[in-house]
C-alpha cells in the first residue's frame, strides 16, 4: 500500500511539474507574441514614415510647394476678377438701358385666361 501511495505522490508531483512547464510555456508564448506585435508596429510605423517622406518629395518635385500653389491660385483669381470687372464696365450701360426699355415699354393686355362674364 505504501508503494501505491508513493506512486500516486510521484504522479501528482509529475503532473504538477508538467502543469508548471505548460504555464511557463504559455507565458513565453504570450511574451513572444507581444514582442512580435511591438516589432510589427514599429516596422509599420517606419514604413509609413518612409512612404510619407517619399510622397512629400514627390509632391514637392511635381507640384511645388503649397505656398507656390496658393500664390498661383491667388494670381489666377485676381486675373479673372479683373476680366470680370472689365466686362462689367463695358457692358453695364447697354444692359441698364435694355432693362429700362423693358420697364418703360409696357403694353397692357388682358390675360388670355381672363373670362368676362
Secondary structure, DSSP 8 states (H G I E B T S, - for coil): -HHHHHHHHHHHHHHHHHHHHHHHHHHHHHHHHHHHHHHHHHHHHHHHHHHHHHHHHHHHHHH--HHHHHHHHHHHHHHHHHHHHHHHHHHHHHHHHHHHHHHH-------TT----
